[in-house]
Amino acid sequence: MRGPHLPVPGIATLLGAALETGWVGMRLAGLPLDLALWGMRQCAALLGTAVRAQEPAGDRCDPDDVPGLPVIFVHGLSDRASIFTRLQDRLRGCGAGPFLTATYSPFNPDIRTAARTLGEQVERVRERAGGRPVCLVGHSLGGLIARYYVQRLGGDAHVSLVITLATPHSGTAMALLAPPYPALRQLRPGSDLLAELAEPCAGCRSRFVAFYSDLDEAVVPADRGRLDHPDLLARNVLVHGVGHLMLPVHTTVVEEVRAVLTAAVRIPSAARTTATRTPPTA
């Protein structure tokens, strides 16, 4: 059954394509900086020190100081934390927080390894937050990392909600044309990793909301951005005329994510972690 559709702007396709082209150019221009920052972090790790990227003041707060639902953002393979800046700004005041960004190497050879790293970060945040459950928001590959952690590594014990944006849940045909990079091979339809995610996972307690677009040039065909699994409580939201990189900053998507998080914050903590799952309606 198809999920809900967001409103269709009159010139969605043309405008979406133009915005996506501009955004891709900006991301390519920033790639050298991304690599430089990553290299600095690796050097700092070798020296036994911790180097953190500059974050807004709200991102530096301790989870103990915030009574809401901690939210951890997981960016895609070729992106960085700034992809979520607009979304985080708009989410302030909805009752969720603090907003933190997961870190993993852009050269990580395996989604499973990145998922284990994410799990370590989730558990640390939850411990500092007094045991409150965590929400994960993942864009592109980041959504698949979040899903693997929750679905295959027991992360549903710590995560009440997973929101994915332009995530190739069933793989993408574009990965067949990509270089033989290990993480990209795992995005090929029928890969071992995707077959593992298709296996039964009865009792998974986390709830999923998957946003996908009919103008996504990276997730092909578009319906591979849907999350359809008989054992998962998942809602799929089709967005019209928005490109892959623009999805996390698109105004309507941002407002929909805010609404989802606002509703999640209102659910008592006990209910978030012990709720009985029902079949998906999307």
N, C-alpha and C positions, 0 to 999 in steps of 0.2 A: 504494500500500500504506500502510496506516495505521501511524503511529509508536507507540511505547510509551505506555501510559497510567499516570499516577501514581495512587496509591491513592485511593479514593472515600470520604470521611468520610460517616457516616450522615446528617448534617444539612447536607451541604455547601452545597446551594443556598440554604437560608434563612440560614445563618450567613454565607456568602459575600456575599449581598446586603446583610445588615446591616452587615458590616464595610466593604463598598464604600461604602455610604451615609455612614458616619462618616468614612471617609478623604476622600471628595469634599468634605465640609464643611470638613475641616481644610485641604485644598488651596486651597479658595476663600478661606478666612480668611487664608491666607498670600500670596495673590496681590498685594496692595498692596506687601508687603515685596519680593517678587520684582521688581516693576516699579521700585521705588526702588533696589534694588541694581544692576539693569541700567542705570538712568540714571547712577548713580555711576560705573560702569565706562566708559560712553561719555564722560562728562566727563573722566575720568582719561586716557582714550585721546587726547582732544583736547589735553590738556596735556602729552602725551608721557610719561606715567607709567603704571605697571602696578599695578592694584589687584586683589588676589586675595581671594576670599571666605575666611572663616575655615574651616580644615580641621583634622581630627584630626592629631596629630603624625605619624602614619604616612603621611599623604598629602603631607607636605612633604619627604619624603626624596628624595634624588637617585637616579635610576635606576642610576647608577654604583655605588651602595652596596648594591644588592640583586641577588643572583645569579639571581633567578627570572624569571618571564614578566611583563613589564609589562602592566598591564590598564588600559585607558582606558574609562571609562563615558560613555555619551551619553544624556542624559535626553530626555524627550519635549517637545513644543511648549509645553504648559501646565504643565510641572513644573520642578523644579530639582534640583541635585545631591543634596539631602537624601533624595530617593526611594531612593537607593542606600546610605544609611547602614547599615541593618541588614545588608544583603548584604555590604558591605565588611567590617564587623566580624566576620561569621561566616567570611569567606574568609581572614582573617589566620591564618597558620600552615600554609596548604596548599601553600606553596612558590611561589605566584605573588606578584607585586608588583614595584614599588610600584603603588598604586591612585591613579589620576589621573582627573580629570573634564574632558571636552572642553567648550569654551565656544562658544556661538553665540548670536546675537541672537534673542530670542523673537519679534521682528518680521521675521525673515529671510523674504524673499518667495519663496525658491526652495530646494528640497531639494538641487539640484545645487551651489548656492553654499555651503550648509552642509557638503556633502561635501568640497568643495575645502578649506574651512577646516579640517575634521577631518584631511584628508590632511597639511596643513602641520604640525599638531600631532603627528600620528603620526610623521612623519619626524624632527621635533626630538627626540621621546622616544626613538626608536630610535637616533639618533645619540649621545645621551647615555648610552644603555644598551649601548654597545659593539657595536651592530649586531644585538642580539637581536631576534627577531620580537616582535610585539605582539599582544595579544588585545583585541578590542572587545566590550563588553557594552552593548547598546542597548535602551532601553525605548520602546515605542510608535513615534513618529516617529523617535526616535533610532536604532532598529534599521534603519529604511529608509535613513537617512543613512549609517550604517555600511556597509550592503549596497551602496549606490550607489558609495561610495568604493572598496570592494574590487572590485566587479564591473565598473565602468565607467571608473574612473580609475587603474587599475593598482595599487590598494592591496594586491592579493594578493601583491605582492612584499615587503610589509612586515608583513602581518597573517597569522598562522597560523590563527587561530580567531575566529569571530564568533558571539556568543550573543545572540539576540534574545528579548525578552520582550513579549508582546502587541503585536507589530508587524503592521500590515495589509499583508502582503507582496503580496496581490492586490487591495489597496484595501479600502474599506469602504462599505457602503450609507449609513452615517451621514454620510459626506462629501457626499452628494447633498442632505442637509438643512441642511448647515452654511452659514454666510455665505460669500460668494465670496472668501475669503482665498486668496491664491495657493498657499500650501503645502497648504491643505485641498483645493483643486481637484486637486492632484496625487495626492491619496489617493482620488479617485473612480475606481471600476472603469473600466478602459479608457482612462485618462489617457495623455498622451504619455509621461510619466515611467515609468509602469508598463509601457507597451508597450516602452520602451527596455530595461527590466530583463528583459523576457521574451525579448529577442533572444539569439541564441547567444553563449556566452562560453567556448568550448572552451579548456581549459588553465588555467582559474582554479584557483589553488593553495590558496586558503583553504578551511577547513572550517567548516560552519555547524551550529548547534543552535538550533532555533526552538521556544520554549515558547509555547503558545496555550491559551486556555481556552474552555470551553463556556458560561461565564457572563460573557463579555466584552461589556459594553454598548456599547463603542466600535468593536469590530471585528465587523461584522455582514455576512453570517453568520460563524459562528465559524471555519469552515475556511479563511477568507481569511487567518487568522493562520499558516497552514502555508506553508512554503517548498518549492514543488515546481518544480524546474527541471532539465531533463535534463543540463545541463552542470555542475551544482553538487553537491558532496558535502554533502548536508544530511540531518540527522536531525530529525524533528518529534516533539515531546512534548506530548501533550494533557493538560491539567490540568483537573480537574473542580471546579466550584463556586467559582471564584475570579474576582473582578471585575478590571477593567482596571487600576486603580490599585493594587490589593492584590497583584497578581502578583509584583512585585519584592520584596515583604516576606513573602510566604507561606512558612512554615517548610519545607514539603516542596520547594518550588521552590528556596529558598536552598540546601538540602542537595544537591539535584540539580546546581545550578550549581557548588557546591564540588567535587562528584565529577568533573564535566567538567573543571574547571580543574586539579584534582589530577592527573588522567590526562594532560592536555596538558603539564604541567610535566615529566612523566617522559619525554616524547618528546624525543630529542636535537634540538638546534637545527637541525642539518643536515637531519634527517629532516623537520622541520616545514616547511622552505622548499623541499625538493626532492622530497617524497613524490609518488609516482604516484597520481593520483586514480582511484578506482573508482566504479562506479555507486552511487547512494544505495540503502540498504536499508530506509529508513524509509517 
